[in-house]
């Protein structure tokens, strides 16, 4: 990936510095608490990576993918199947490759589908993979689940996810300033123009879907030790797919870090809801989804942008008024 | 540099046909375009001119027939591959990338098309072309704040940015007011003087008369005339295609 500009702008350097500092501060959390707050922060970190990876593809292309659970589950199973024989880092790499490969296949088969057809296909795919894994386990192995015993504690998993978040942000930034990123912005604007200026639109979309799916697979792989006992309903949980979409849309998909604005409030809300209304979580998720779509169609970031623009316009009006007053005074 | 069309055809269309179910929009049309030529493609509404351009640019695949660019077959290939071979176009209904700046709109052509530049090179190409089409210093402007003719200029700059071997203009002069039209015609004249090979679909007859070396006339999907502009426009079959048989 050749950068569009070889240099890093001041603003980018500032954001990078701020981001690194924020990550460093977040990484100290296990020193203060290894119970409730670490668990909550781990969920936040997990969804930050999932939503940012999801937005890498769905942000510029506007294709809503509900296949996150499939990629996540494949990552989890890569670790669960091989934990007794292979080293953990290698299994994470296997998880990445396997889910990226699945994303590639799905991409080639479906990216010609548009809108609602793509959404339904990805939802069906996640379910299909889950059923296939269940079928394979009941027919070829002794049980439906797999034990994952490691020395990893929640602290280790949390640190892994923070490192992964950093990698995803850097990747997203590199993609944005590469030819591929430029191509996807053009595709998001007008696919006909994109084709006629020489962009292989199918290839660009499949490539990015693979990067996005691969990262989601890594998250699943990192989370496997936390499950301890892995079975299809938990690894391929469709709730993961839905929550990723809701959180990413709540934050907004226009900018790389925007999903963060949705993940933090939603994870905390969801934690509270499942603590106080354990039997009604689906209901609350449904209401939250409708609220996001109706009240914040462009997410928190869109709302912030609108407010800024209003403020700017208001200021221009004020300046013009003062200018007019000044002229009157002069004359 | 004045245009001296060489003999080798840069574009050869041989029996191109496009049928939409029972409707034959382009019916076995053949013609060649030589390097450096400016060919007008004219005809009444619905005669298949835009469909013909779509077949050349790859927006549509011909039902039968072959189209070759500099000897290499391009018909049946996807639009992005044809663009990389060196065909660039503008659209009948202007297509601008709304969330991008004017400069980025032009760079889109420079980065992915026939020229395939990147980084500062692409930027320099885009700045020079904005200057060329009369948008000097407007690179940072958001396209939403621009006028219709500026959109047209921007689209032309984007097409030129790939340094195409063949430029297709689909009613690029349509919808301009008289003074804009004069500017537009002048701009195309300059491109021709640079030696660009151009096919323009156009309804503005003054532009066809003053710009084109040659024109191809289509009616109901069929090519009915091909030749020198002044000669072709007086032929009875061309006059009757435009005005109807009774008036001819």
Contacts between the chains, C-beta under 8 A, distances in Angstrom:
chain1	res1	chain2	res2	distance
A	2	B	118	5.8
A	2	B	119	6.8
A	3	B	119	7.4
A	4	B	118	7.4
A	4	B	119	6.0
A	5	B	119	6.7
A	5	B	120	7.9
A	6	B	119	6.9
A	179	B	111	6.4
A	179	B	112	7.6
A	179	B	118	6.5
A	182	B	104	8.0
A	182	B	107	7.8
A	182	B	108	7.5
A	182	B	111	6.2
A	183	B	112	6.6
A	185	B	97	7.9
A	185	B	99	7.5
A	185	B	100	6.7
A	185	B	104	8.0
A	186	B	97	6.0
A	186	B	100	7.6
A	186	B	108	5.2
A	186	B	112	7.9
A	188	B	99	7.6
A	189	B	97	4.0
A	189	B	98	6.2
A	189	B	99	5.7
A	189	B	100	6.4
A	190	B	95	5.6
A	190	B	97	5.9
A	192	B	59	7.4
A	192	B	91	7.7
A	192	B	95	6.5
A	193	B	91	8.0
A	193	B	95	5.0
A	193	B	97	6.3
A	193	B	108	7.2
A	194	B	80	7.9
A	194	B	108	8.0
A	195	B	58	7.8
A	195	B	59	7.9
A	195	B	78	7.2
A	195	B	79	4.2
A	195	B	80	5.1
A	195	B	83	7.4
A	196	B	57	6.2
A	196	B	58	7.9
A	196	B	59	7.2
A	196	B	79	5.5
A	196	B	80	7.7
A	196	B	83	5.6
A	196	B	88	7.6
A	196	B	89	6.0
A	197	B	83	6.0
A	197	B	88	7.8
A	197	B	108	5.0
A	197	B	109	5.2
A	197	B	111	7.9
A	197	B	112	4.9
A	197	B	113	5.4
A	197	B	158	6.9
A	197	B	162	6.9
A	198	B	80	5.1
A	198	B	83	3.7
A	198	B	84	4.7
A	198	B	112	4.0
A	198	B	113	4.3
A	198	B	114	7.2
A	198	B	116	7.7
A	198	B	162	6.8
A	199	B	80	5.6
A	199	B	112	4.9
A	200	B	78	7.6
A	200	B	80	5.0
A	200	B	81	7.9
A	201	B	80	7.0
